[in-house]
Amino acid sequence: MSADASLPVATADAISGSTERVNAASPARALRPQRTREWSRFLVRGFSLVAAVALWQWAAARHADLGVVTFRNVPTPAEVARAAAALLASPKLFFHVRNSLGRVLGGFAAAAVVGVALGLVIGRARRARDLLLPPLEVMRPIPGVAWIPLAILMFPSSELSMVFITFMGALFPILLNTIHGVEAIDRRLIIASRSLGARSLALFREVILPGALPSVMTGLSIGMGTAWFCLVTAEMIAGQYGIGYYTWESYNLQQYPEIVVGMLFIGLFGMLSSALVKHAGALLMPWYRPEPRGRST
C-alpha cells in the first residue's frame, strides 16, 4: 500500500523536474530562431550592397548608355577605391573632416536648441502658433542654395555663413517633428495629470516632454541627415577645407573618382552621426521600444 501511494508522488516529482529542465532550456531555444533571423538579415543586407557595387562596376566599365542615364564618365569602384586610398594617405583629410564636422555639428546643435524650443512652444500655445508658424512655413520650402547670397550679406565671416546654411537645413525637420509630437499627446493624460494636482512645470516635465520625445528624436535624426545634405551647399560659399568643398573642387577639376569619394564620405559621416542620435534617443527613452513592422513570428 505504501509503495503504491508513493508512486504518484515520485511520478509528479519527475514530471516537475522535467518541466523545470524544459523551462530552463527554453530561453536558449528561443534565442536560436532570433539569431538565425539576425544572421539572415545581415546576409541579405550584405548581398544587396555587394550587388549594388557589382552593378555599378558593370555599368561604369562598359560605359553603359541607358538613354536617360549614361555611365560614360562615371568612374568604376576600383578607381574610386584608389582615390579614397590617396585621400586617406593625404594630410589634408584631417582638415577636411575637422572643418566639415565643426560646421555640421555647430549648425545642428543650434537647430536642435531652436527647433525643439520653438516646437514645444508652438505645440502647446495657440497664440505662439498663430504668431510664429506662418513666417516659418514661408521659409521652410526655401532650399539651402537659395540662402547663400543672403548668408553672405548677413554674416561677417564665411564660416558663420556655412554654419547658418547647415542650421537652416536641420531646423525644420526638428521643428515640425517636435510640434507633431506635442500635438499627438493624448489630452486625457494632460487632464488626468491636472486633476491629480500637476502644475505647469511638473506637467511639462512628466507628461509633455516624455510624450513628445520620440517625435523629437525622429526630428533630430532627420535633421542630422539634412545638415550633411546641405554641407556641399554651405561649403560652396568660400571654404578651403571640408568634405563638401573637396567634392565641389573635384567637380571643377573634373576629377570624377574624387567626386564619388567625397559623396561616400558625406554619406558615411551622415549615417554614423544619425546612428549616434538614434542611440542617444534609445538611452533617453528606455520605455520606448517600437516593434519593427513586417517581422515574422
C-alpha positions in Angstrom: 0.0 0.0 0.0 2.8 2.4 0.8 4.7 1.6 -2.4 1.5 2.2 -4.4 0.9 5.5 -2.6 4.5 6.7 -3.2 4.3 6.1 -7.0 2.2 9.1 -7.9 4.4 11.3 -5.7 7.5 10.1 -7.5 5.9 10.5 -10.9 4.8 14.0 -10.0 8.4 14.9 -8.9 9.8 13.5 -12.1 7.3 15.5 -14.2 8.1 18.6 -12.2 11.8 18.2 -12.7 11.5 17.6 -16.4 9.3 20.7 -16.7 11.9 22.8 -14.9 14.6 21.5 -17.2 12.5 22.3 -20.3 11.7 25.8 -19.0 15.4 26.3 -18.3 16.3 25.3 -21.8 13.5 27.2 -23.5 15.3 30.7 -23.4 18.2 29.2 -25.3 15.9 27.5 -27.8 14.0 30.8 -28.2 17.2 32.7 -28.9 18.2 30.3 -31.8 15.5 31.4 -34.2 16.2 35.1 -33.3 19.9 34.7 -34.0 19.1 32.9 -37.3 16.8 35.7 -38.4 19.5 38.3 -37.5 22.2 36.4 -39.5 19.7 36.1 -42.4 19.0 39.8 -42.4 22.8 40.6 -42.2 23.5 38.3 -45.1 20.6 39.8 -47.2 21.9 43.4 -46.5 25.4 42.4 -47.3 24.3 40.8 -50.5 22.3 43.9 -51.5 25.4 46.1 -51.0 27.6 43.7 -53.0 25.1 43.5 -55.8 24.8 47.3 -56.0 28.6 47.6 -56.2 28.7 44.9 -58.9 26.0 46.6 -60.9 27.9 49.9 -60.6 31.1 48.1 -61.8 29.4 46.6 -64.8 27.7 49.9 -65.9 30.9 52.0 -65.4 33.3 49.5 -67.0 31.0 49.1 -70.1 30.2 52.8 -70.3 26.6 51.9 -70.4 24.2 54.3 -72.1 20.6 53.8 -71.0 19.2 56.8 -72.8 18.1 58.8 -69.8 21.1 57.8 -67.7 24.7 57.4 -69.1 27.7 56.0 -67.3 30.3 57.1 -69.9 32.1 59.4 -67.4 31.2 57.6 -64.2 34.3 56.1 -62.5 34.5 52.4 -61.6 34.6 51.2 -58.0 38.3 50.4 -58.4 39.1 53.9 -59.5 37.1 55.3 -56.6 39.0 53.0 -54.2 42.3 54.3 -55.4 41.2 57.9 -55.0 39.9 57.1 -51.5 43.3 55.5 -50.6 45.1 58.6 -51.8 42.8 60.8 -49.7 43.3 58.7 -46.6 47.1 59.0 -47.1 46.9 62.7 -47.6 47.4 65.1 -44.6 44.5 67.2 -45.9 42.0 64.6 -44.8 42.2 65.7 -41.2 41.5 69.4 -42.1 38.6 68.4 -44.4 36.9 66.2 -41.8 37.6 68.7 -38.9 36.1 71.6 -40.8 33.1 69.7 -42.0 32.3 68.2 -38.6 32.6 71.6 -37.0 30.2 73.2 -39.4 27.7 70.4 -39.3 27.7 69.9 -35.6 27.6 73.7 -35.0 24.6 74.2 -37.3 22.9 71.0 -36.0 23.3 72.0 -32.3 21.8 75.5 -32.9 19.0 73.9 -34.9 18.3 71.4 -32.1 18.0 74.1 -29.5 15.9 76.5 -31.5 13.8 73.8 -33.2 12.9 71.9 -30.0 12.2 75.1 -28.1 10.0 76.6 -30.8 8.3 73.3 -31.4 7.4 72.9 -27.7 6.0 76.4 -27.5 4.1 76.3 -30.8 2.7 72.9 -30.0 1.4 74.0 -26.6 0.3 77.6 -27.1 -2.2 78.6 -29.8 -1.1 82.3 -29.7 2.5 81.3 -30.4 1.3 79.0 -33.2 -0.5 81.9 -34.8 2.4 84.3 -34.4 5.4 82.1 -35.2 4.2 79.4 -37.6 3.2 81.4 -40.7 6.7 83.0 -41.3 8.4 79.7 -40.5 6.1 77.9 -43.0 7.1 80.5 -45.7 10.8 79.9 -45.0 10.5 76.1 -44.9 10.4 75.3 -48.7 13.4 77.6 -49.4 16.3 75.3 -50.4 19.7 75.7 -48.9 21.4 77.0 -52.0 18.9 80.0 -52.1 20.2 81.1 -48.7 23.8 81.6 -50.0 23.6 85.2 -51.1 21.6 86.3 -48.0 24.0 84.4 -45.7 27.0 86.2 -47.3 25.3 89.5 -46.6 24.1 88.7 -43.1 27.3 87.2 -41.6 30.8 88.9 -41.4 32.7 85.6 -42.0 32.2 82.8 -44.4 32.5 80.2 -41.6 29.4 81.6 -39.9 27.6 81.6 -43.3 28.3 77.9 -43.8 27.1 77.1 -40.3 24.0 79.1 -41.0 23.3 77.0 -44.1 23.5 73.8 -42.2 21.4 75.3 -39.4 18.6 76.1 -41.9 18.7 72.6 -43.3 18.4 70.9 -39.9 15.9 73.3 -38.4 12.6 72.5 -40.0 12.6 68.7 -39.6 13.3 69.1 -35.9 10.7 71.9 -35.6 7.9 70.1 -37.4 8.5 66.7 -35.7 8.5 68.4 -32.2 5.2 70.2 -33.0 3.7 66.9 -34.1 5.0 65.1 -31.0 3.4 67.7 -28.7 0.1 67.7 -30.6 -0.1 63.9 -30.7 -0.1 63.6 -26.8 -3.4 62.2 -25.6 -5.3 65.1 -24.0 -6.7 62.6 -21.4 -3.2 62.3 -20.0 -3.0 66.1 -19.6 -6.4 66.3 -18.0 -5.7 63.4 -15.6 -2.4 65.0 -14.6 -4.0 68.3 -13.9 -6.8 66.6 -11.9 -4.1 65.0 -9.8 -2.6 68.4 -9.0 0.2 68.7 -11.5 1.3 72.2 -12.1 2.6 73.7 -15.3 6.3 72.8 -14.7 5.5 69.3 -13.5 3.1 68.8 -16.3 5.7 69.7 -18.9 8.5 67.6 -17.2 6.4 64.5 -16.6 3.9 64.4 -19.4 4.6 66.8 -22.3 8.3 66.2 -22.8 8.3 62.4 -22.4 5.3 62.1 -24.6 6.9 64.2 -27.4 10.4 62.8 -27.0 10.0 60.0 -29.6 9.0 62.5 -32.3 11.7 64.9 -31.1 14.4 62.2 -31.6 13.0 61.4 -35.0 13.3 65.0 -36.0 16.8 65.2 -34.6 17.8 62.1 -36.7 16.3 63.6 -39.9 17.8 67.0 -39.1 21.3 65.5 -38.8 20.9 63.9 -42.2 19.7 67.2 -43.8 22.6 69.1 -42.2 25.0 66.8 -44.0 22.9 67.2 -47.1 23.4 70.9 -47.0 27.1 70.7 -46.4 28.1 70.8 -50.1 25.8 73.9 -50.5 27.4 75.5 -47.4 31.0 74.9 -48.4 30.4 76.2 -51.9 30.5 79.7 -50.4 34.2 80.2 -49.6 35.6 77.2 -48.0 39.2 76.0 -48.4 38.7 72.7 -46.5 35.8 70.4 -45.9 34.3 67.3 -47.5 31.7 69.3 -49.3 34.4 71.7 -50.6 36.6 68.7 -51.6 33.6 67.3 -53.6 32.8 70.6 -55.3 36.5 71.3 -56.1 36.9 67.8 -57.6 33.9 68.5 -59.9 35.5 71.8 -61.1 38.8 70.0 -61.7 37.0 67.1 -63.5 38.4 64.6 -61.0 35.5 62.2 -61.2 36.7 59.5 -58.8 37.3 62.1 -56.2 33.7 63.3 -56.6 32.4 59.9 -55.6 34.9 59.7 -52.7 33.5 62.9 -51.3 30.0 61.7 -51.7 30.7 58.5 -50.0 32.5 60.3 -47.1 29.4 62.5 -46.6 27.1 59.5 -46.7 29.3 57.6 -44.2 29.6 60.5 -41.7 25.9 61.3 -42.1 25.0 57.6 -41.4 27.2 57.4 -38.4 26.0 60.7 -36.9 22.4 59.8 -37.4 23.1 56.4 -35.7 24.6 58.3 -32.7 21.4 60.4 -32.4 19.3 57.3 -32.5 21.5 55.6 -29.9 21.2 58.7 -27.7 17.4 58.5 -28.1 17.4 54.9 -27.0 19.3 55.8 -23.9 16.9 58.7 -23.1 13.8 56.7 -23.8 14.2 53.2 -22.2 10.4 52.9 -22.1 10.0 53.4 -25.9 10.8 50.3 -27.9 8.9 50.3 -31.2 8.3 46.8 -32.7 9.7 46.6 -36.2 7.0 46.1 -38.8 6.8 43.1 -41.1 8.5 40.9 -38.5 7.8 37.2 -38.9 6.6 35.3 -35.9 
